[in-house]
Amino acid sequence: MQLKTKILASAMLSTALWATPMFAADLSGGNAGNGESPRGDITDQDITLHDATRSLPKLEAGEESRAAPLEDETAIINSLTAVGKSSDGKDLKVEPSEALRAIIKKELGGDAGGGADASKTSGPAKVEDPAFKAGEEASRQVFGNDDRIQIANTKVYPFSAIGYLESKDTKGNYESCSATLIGPSTVLTAAHCLYNHETKAWQDAMFFIPGLNGSTANDAPFGGYEYDSAYVVQGFIDNYQGYYGSVLPWDLGIITLKQPIGNNLGWLGYNHYEGLGDFTANIVGYPGDKPMGTMWRATCNVLAENIGDGYMQYDCDTFPGSSGSAVYAYDENAKARIVVGVNVAESPDANTAVRINAAYLEWINSLNK
């Protein structure tokens, strides 16, 4: 099915902060990724997989439009402060960089070089990832027929850089999400996988298992790794009003690991593209309606009219557990996989990703290790 134009009208996302992002090989300001071949010189931790609740928030019709708008420079800067928790329980805080402050000032001044009416582009450089080989084993919100396909060999790049993220809340309940290496020690996911609004507390025991392909420790070809620190934007915590739509615009999270495993397993690139138009979205993760610990991919076309300034919508099939999956485009010219968003929610009409815009690109850069 082809997604109808259902782009959310979030007040936060309609402010001048979120400049409308062109997909090209130019990665100025972004990260090109690294397709390292797996090596054996990393030390993994003992793995015990738990019966975990799969995470994927639901957006009820219209709730996103009640998100509080931010138009004041000070409020916006504060909302983009990185706050976090270390694995030894310390509170962390990283103030917005001068580069991020400059982006905010520029865009609030109306000199963003784009806007809602900016020209959008499309082209053959944005295609399905050729790593998805025909004939793989097939067995969301799921739309129409389920066309997800299982990744049979998770040991090869880029699948070695994608993993299962498990954590525990303050009540002792385990939850699972999906996550992606975007640097030697840096993992990109959704903020709601790291901070729990119901308990008003950080998740604990965060554990990243790259390339997991089953429900036991023997199915983890590269082992599992403890987190060193976890970060979300302050706005994700401060702006919660009792429903998920109120914090959708801030649902972006970063984990740093204790080991630079990306130097062995590779990582995906990421970037902000102005004028981002039609492209093929590739989403790989761990949906909870499939056998535990198995990796699945979904691919769909994202239309320009369904790409907003800070988010995008699509009919790629997802399901609880897919939260935090990278939404990436394959640049056929550069032969690179570039993350442009993070899958965060489902709704009756579409699934939704937070988009990496200019501000979030700088925010990620400031934390990437």
C-alpha positions in Angstrom: 0.0 0.0 0.0 1.1 3.6 -0.5 0.9 5.8 2.5 -1.5 8.7 2.2 -0.3 12.1 3.2 -0.7 11.9 7.0 2.2 14.1 8.2 1.8 15.0 11.8 1.1 18.7 12.7 3.1 18.9 15.9 3.4 22.4 17.1 7.0 21.8 18.2 8.0 20.5 14.8 6.4 23.5 13.0 8.7 26.0 14.7 11.5 27.6 12.9 14.1 25.5 14.7 13.6 22.5 12.4 14.8 23.6 9.0 13.6 21.5 6.2 16.5 19.4 5.3 19.2 17.0 -0.4 20.4 13.6 -0.4 23.8 13.5 -1.9 27.2 11.9 -1.3 28.3 15.1 0.5 28.7 14.1 4.2 29.8 17.5 5.5 29.0 17.5 9.2 27.9 13.9 9.1 29.5 10.5 9.5 30.3 8.2 6.5 30.2 5.0 8.4 32.7 2.2 8.6 32.2 -1.3 7.2 34.9 -3.1 9.2 35.2 -6.8 8.9 34.5 -8.5 12.2 37.6 -9.4 14.2 38.2 -11.4 17.3 39.9 -8.9 19.5 36.9 -7.6 21.5 35.9 -8.9 24.9 32.2 -9.6 25.4 30.3 -10.1 28.7 28.3 -13.1 29.8 24.8 -13.0 28.3 21.5 -13.9 29.8 18.4 -13.0 27.7 15.3 -12.2 29.7 11.6 -12.3 29.0 11.3 -8.6 28.0 8.5 -6.4 27.0 9.0 -5.1 23.5 8.9 -1.3 23.2 7.1 0.8 20.6 4.8 3.6 21.7 1.5 4.2 20.0 0.3 7.6 18.8 -3.5 8.0 19.1 -5.2 10.1 16.5 -4.5 13.8 17.1 -2.5 13.5 20.3 0.7 14.7 18.7 -0.8 18.1 17.9 -0.9 18.8 21.6 2.9 18.9 22.0 4.0 22.1 23.6 5.6 24.5 21.1 9.0 25.9 21.8 9.8 29.3 20.2 12.1 30.9 22.8 15.8 30.5 22.2 16.6 29.8 25.8 13.9 27.1 26.0 15.0 25.5 22.8 18.7 25.4 23.9 17.7 23.9 27.2 15.5 21.3 25.5 18.6 20.2 23.5 20.9 19.8 26.5 22.1 16.2 26.7 21.2 14.7 30.0 22.2 11.2 31.0 23.2 8.5 33.4 26.4 6.6 33.7 26.5 2.9 34.4 27.8 3.6 37.9 24.8 5.8 38.7 26.2 9.3 38.1 24.0 12.0 36.6 25.5 13.4 33.4 24.9 16.7 31.5 26.4 18.0 28.3 25.5 21.6 27.4 24.7 22.4 23.8 27.9 23.1 21.8 28.6 26.5 20.3 27.9 24.9 16.9 24.4 23.8 18.1 23.7 27.2 19.6 24.6 28.8 16.3 22.2 26.5 14.4 19.4 27.5 16.8 20.1 31.2 16.4 20.3 30.9 12.7 17.1 29.0 12.3 15.1 31.2 14.7 16.4 34.2 12.7 14.7 32.7 9.6 18.0 32.1 7.8 17.9 28.4 7.7 18.4 28.1 4.0 15.3 26.1 3.6 11.9 25.9 5.2 8.7 24.0 4.6 8.5 25.2 1.0 12.1 24.3 0.1 12.6 22.2 -3.0 12.7 18.5 -2.3 14.5 16.0 -4.4 14.4 12.3 -5.3 16.7 10.1 -7.3 18.0 6.7 -8.0 20.9 7.1 -5.5 18.4 6.2 -2.7 17.6 2.5 -3.2 17.1 -0.7 -1.2 20.2 -1.9 0.5 21.9 -4.5 -1.7 22.8 -6.4 1.4 19.1 -7.6 1.4 19.6 -10.5 -0.9 16.7 -12.1 -2.7 15.7 -15.5 -1.3 16.3 -14.8 2.3 14.0 -16.6 4.7 10.7 -14.9 5.1 9.0 -16.2 7.8 4.2 -4.0 12.8 2.2 -1.7 12.9 1.8 -4.1 9.9 0.2 -2.7 6.8 -1.4 -5.1 4.3 0.6 -8.2 3.8 3.6 -8.6 6.0 6.6 -8.3 3.7 9.4 -8.3 6.4 12.2 -10.7 5.7 14.5 -12.3 8.3 18.2 -11.6 8.1 19.7 -15.1 7.9 23.3 -14.1 8.3 23.7 -11.4 11.0 27.5 -11.8 11.1 28.2 -9.6 8.0 28.1 -5.8 7.7 25.9 -3.9 8.0 24.0 -6.4 10.2 27.0 -6.8 12.5 26.5 -3.1 13.5 22.8 -3.6 14.4 21.8 -5.1 17.7 19.3 -6.0 20.3 19.1 -3.6 23.3 17.9 -4.9 26.6 17.3 -2.9 29.8 15.6 -3.1 33.1 13.3 -0.6 34.8 13.2 0.3 38.5 10.5 -2.2 39.1 12.7 -5.0 37.8 10.9 -5.4 34.5 12.9 -6.0 31.4 12.3 -4.2 28.1 13.8 -4.6 24.6 14.5 -2.3 21.7 16.6 -2.1 18.6 19.8 0.0 18.2 22.6 0.7 15.8 26.3 1.4 16.0 27.1 4.9 14.5 30.7 5.1 15.9 33.3 3.0 17.6 31.6 3.1 20.9 28.3 4.9 20.1 24.9 3.4 19.7 21.9 5.2 18.3 18.4 4.4 19.6 15.1 6.0 20.8 15.0 8.0 24.0 12.0 6.0 25.4 14.3 2.9 25.3 16.6 4.7 27.9 14.3 6.8 30.0 11.0 5.6 31.4 8.2 8.2 31.9 6.1 5.7 33.8 8.7 5.2 36.5 10.2 8.7 36.0 13.6 7.1 36.0 16.4 5.9 33.8 16.5 2.3 32.6 19.2 0.2 34.1 21.4 -2.8 33.1 21.4 -1.6 29.5 23.0 -4.3 27.3 23.8 -4.2 23.6 24.0 -7.5 21.7 25.2 -6.8 18.1 24.1 -9.3 15.4 21.9 -11.4 17.8 20.3 -14.2 15.8 18.2 -16.2 18.4 17.2 -16.4 22.0 20.3 -17.9 23.7 23.9 -16.7 24.4 25.0 -19.1 21.6 23.1 -17.0 19.1 25.2 -13.9 19.8 28.1 -14.1 17.4 29.9 -11.1 18.8 28.8 -11.4 22.4 27.1 -8.6 24.4 28.3 -5.3 25.8 27.5 -3.1 28.8 26.8 0.5 28.5 29.0 3.2 29.9 26.6 6.1 29.6 23.2 6.9 28.2 21.9 10.2 27.0 18.6 11.8 25.9 17.7 15.4 25.2 16.3 17.4 28.2 13.1 18.1 26.3 12.2 14.4 26.3 12.1 14.5 30.1 10.7 18.0 30.7 7.9 18.1 28.1 6.1 14.9 29.0 2.4 15.6 29.6 1.1 12.2 30.3 1.0 10.9 26.7 3.6 9.9 24.2 2.8 12.5 21.6 3.9 15.3 23.9 7.5 14.1 23.6 7.6 12.5 20.2 9.8 15.4 18.8 12.5 14.6 21.4 12.6 10.8 21.2 16.2 10.4 20.3 18.8 8.6 22.5 22.5 7.7 22.5 24.4 5.0 24.4 28.1 4.9 24.7 29.7 1.5 25.3 32.6 0.5 27.5 34.4 -0.9 24.5 35.0 0.5 20.9 33.4 -2.5 19.3 32.6 -0.5 16.1 36.3 -0.7 15.2 35.7 -4.5 14.8 32.1 -4.7 13.7 31.7 -1.5 11.7 29.1 1.3 12.1 26.5 3.0 9.9 26.9 6.6 8.7 24.4 9.3 9.6 23.6 12.8 8.3 21.1 15.6 7.8 20.0 16.3 4.2 18.3 19.5 3.3 15.5 19.0 0.8 15.2 15.3 1.6 12.7 13.9 -0.9 11.5 10.5 -2.0 13.8 7.7 -0.8 13.7 4.0 0.0 13.8 3.5 3.8 15.6 0.4 5.2 14.7 -0.6 8.8 16.5 -3.5 10.5 15.7 -4.6 14.0 14.1 -7.0 16.4 10.2 -6.9 16.2 8.5 -8.7 19.0 6.0 -10.6 16.9 8.9 -12.7 15.5 10.9 -15.4 17.3 12.8 -13.9 20.1 16.2 -12.4 19.2 15.8 -12.8 15.4 16.7 -9.9 13.2 14.2 -8.7 10.5 14.3 -6.0 7.8 11.6 -3.9 6.3 11.8 -1.7 3.2 9.4 0.8 1.9 9.3 4.0 -0.1 9.1 7.3 1.8 7.3 10.0 -0.1 8.5 13.6 0.1 5.1 14.8 1.3 5.4 12.5 4.3 8.7 13.9 5.4 8.4 16.7 7.9 11.0 19.0 9.4 11.8 16.8 12.3 10.2 13.5 11.6 8.9 11.3 8.8 6.1 8.7 8.3 6.0 5.6 6.2 4.2 2.2 5.9 7.3 0.1 6.5 6.2 -2.7 8.7 7.3 -2.4 12.3 6.2 -3.9 15.6 7.0 -3.4 19.3 10.7 -4.2 19.7 11.4 -2.2 16.5 11.7 1.0 18.6 15.1 2.5 18.2 15.8 0.9 14.8 17.8 3.2 12.4 15.9 4.4 9.3 18.7 4.5 6.8 19.0 5.2 3.1 21.5 3.4 0.8 23.5 5.9 -1.2 24.2 4.0 -4.4 26.8 6.5 -5.6 28.8 6.5 -2.4 28.1 2.9 -1.6 27.2 4.0 1.9 24.4 3.4 4.4 23.3 6.7 5.9 20.9 6.9 8.9 18.4 9.7 8.4 16.1 8.9 11.3 15.1 6.6 14.2 11.9 4.5 14.2 10.0 5.5 17.3 6.2 5.0 17.1 3.2 3.5 15.4 -0.2 5.0 14.8 -3.4 3.8 13.0 -2.3 5.3 9.7 1.5 5.1 9.6 4.7 4.4 11.5 6.9 7.3 12.5 10.6 8.2 12.8 12.3 11.1 14.4 14.4 12.7 11.7 18.0 13.7 12.0 17.8 17.4 11.3 20.6 20.0 11.5 20.2 20.4 15.3 20.1 16.7 16.0 23.1 16.1 13.7 25.1 18.4 15.9 23.7 17.0 19.1 24.8 13.5 18.0 28.2 14.7 16.9 28.8 16.2 20.3 28.2 12.7 21.9 29.7 10.4 19.3 32.8 8.5 20.5 
